[in-house]
């Protein structure tokens, strides 16, 4: 909890009700309960023996208006490469994933990821009377945004669902590929991002519907999709609109995935 006294996770403002399953007596307690519930969901899926710690806070984020807005953002605190048990040499990994593979804490005492959520949503920045929904029943009443889903999504980015490559230029972070690039496959160029040069990656980042995630587990599990999937291989489309959207392009599944999936660019 990175928030100061009386704000964010420590807010003493009145709780938003109804909020089934959330017993927080005030807004700060509601936020903490929801965050811990989302962390528990991820804990049930992760098989790392190393504790994953999230440093988080509520702060104003822009833009936010009746036309839409940023609900949250998250990313790995540090990147690591060439550690014991790394699957690929000379490749950057997210801190939480590096810790899992290494079976040791690569940055002891430091959160593995940072996550910020938009406090302005609860003061109506998306429109008069709008706010986050703090229930745990997977309902989303009119005029609210399901914060539980937003929390799950942003934690997903921080533990590994994101690219470190500059989508606009195609340049690797520090000139070193990241593990994400190893599994992005462009079906037009018939190459992974790891096999491309900078210009090819920049072109691929705006290659609408034709950049796909090629991870073996996703290929096996993707059969439930009726749109946004390559039927022959099981690869799943990544979000690469013809006009680059920094922060959204490449590091999400395609918005046309049907049924909807957690890691789409918008809720």
Secondary structure, 3 states (H helix, E strand, C coil): CCCCCCCHHHCCCECCCCCCCCCCCEHHHHHHHHHHHHHHHHHHHCCCCCCCCEEEEEECCCCEECCEECCEEEEECCEECCCCCCCCCCCEEEHHHHHHHHCCCCCCCCCCEEEEEEHHHHHCCCCCCCEEECCCCCCCCCCEEEHHHHHHHHHHHHHCCCCCCCCCCCCCHHHCCEHHHHCEEECCCCEEHHHCCHHHHHHHCCCCCCEEECCHHHHHHHHHCCECECCCCCCEEECCCCCCCCCCCCCCECCCCECCCCCECCC
